[in-house]
């Protein structure tokens, strides 16, 4: 399995997570299209938030980041919040 961790902070990040919360059904529908999706989690932080996507392979994790970027460009480009993105193989996942 492979994970993409997107950390949003700085100007517009809190507003972005307010928008994501209001439109969570739409966000869920978009993320469910990611090939090999295992799990998706949005976490609000003091600075904005974190999105964690776990997929069966790296291609899915990279696709989740592409889809997230596209959604933000279409629905929240005025907020100007770009994430720090980390990709890596999953060592342990407990469900």
C-alpha positions as CSV (number, residue, x, y, z in Angstrom):
1,X,0.0,0.0,0.0
2,X,1.0,3.6,-0.6
3,X,-0.1,6.9,1.1
4,X,-0.3,10.5,0.1
5,X,-0.3,13.0,3.0
6,X,-1.2,16.5,2.0
7,X,-0.7,19.2,4.7
8,X,-2.5,22.5,4.2
9,X,-1.4,25.5,6.2
10,X,-0.9,29.3,5.8
11,X,-3.2,31.8,4.2
12,X,-6.6,30.3,3.2
13,X,-6.0,26.8,4.7
14,X,-8.6,27.2,7.5
15,X,-11.1,28.5,5.0
16,X,-10.4,25.6,2.7
17,X,-11.1,23.1,5.4
18,X,-14.3,25.0,6.3
19,X,-15.3,24.5,2.6
20,X,-14.3,20.9,2.6
21,X,-16.4,20.2,5.6
22,X,-19.5,21.9,4.1
23,X,-19.0,20.0,0.8
24,X,-17.8,16.7,2.3
25,X,-20.3,14.6,0.4
26,X,-19.0,16.0,-2.9
27,X,-15.4,15.5,-1.7
28,X,-16.1,11.9,-0.8
29,X,-17.7,11.2,-4.2
30,X,-14.6,12.6,-6.0
31,X,-12.1,10.7,-3.9
32,X,-14.0,7.4,-4.3
33,X,-13.0,7.5,-8.0
34,X,-9.3,7.0,-7.1
35,X,-8.2,3.6,-8.4
36,X,-7.2,1.3,-5.6
37,X,-8.5,3.5,-2.8
38,X,-8.2,1.9,0.6
39,X,-9.0,4.9,2.9
40,X,-9.3,8.7,3.0
41,X,-9.2,10.9,6.1
42,X,-9.4,14.7,6.5
43,X,-8.1,16.1,9.8
44,X,-8.5,19.7,10.9
45,X,-5.5,21.2,12.5
46,X,-4.8,24.6,14.1
47,X,-3.1,25.7,10.9
48,X,-5.6,24.3,8.4
49,X,-5.7,20.6,8.0
50,X,-4.3,17.3,6.7
51,X,-5.6,14.9,4.1
52,X,-4.4,11.3,4.1
53,X,-5.1,9.0,1.3
54,X,-4.1,5.3,1.4
55,X,-4.2,3.3,-1.9
56,X,-3.2,-0.1,-3.0
57,X,-0.2,1.4,-5.0
58,X,1.7,4.5,-5.7
59,X,-0.3,5.3,-8.9
60,X,-3.5,5.6,-6.8
61,X,-1.8,7.8,-4.2
62,X,-0.5,10.1,-6.9
63,X,-3.9,10.2,-8.6
64,X,-5.5,11.2,-5.3
65,X,-3.2,14.2,-5.1
66,X,-3.9,15.2,-8.7
67,X,-7.7,14.9,-8.1
68,X,-7.4,16.9,-4.9
69,X,-5.4,19.7,-6.7
70,X,-8.0,19.8,-9.5
71,X,-10.9,20.0,-7.1
72,X,-9.3,22.9,-5.2
73,X,-8.5,24.7,-8.4
74,X,-12.1,24.4,-9.5
75,X,-13.8,25.2,-6.2
76,X,-11.4,27.1,-4.0
77,X,-8.6,28.7,-6.1
78,X,-9.2,32.1,-4.5
79,X,-8.1,30.6,-1.2
80,X,-4.6,30.1,-2.5
81,X,-3.8,27.2,-0.2
82,X,-1.3,24.7,-1.7
83,X,-0.3,21.7,0.3
84,X,3.0,20.2,1.3
85,X,2.8,16.7,-0.2
86,X,4.5,13.6,1.1
87,X,4.2,10.1,-0.5
88,X,5.4,6.9,0.9
89,X,4.8,3.2,1.4
90,X,2.6,2.2,4.2
91,X,4.4,0.1,6.9
92,X,1.5,-0.6,9.3
93,X,-2.2,0.1,8.9
94,X,-4.5,-0.8,11.7
95,X,-8.3,-0.8,11.1
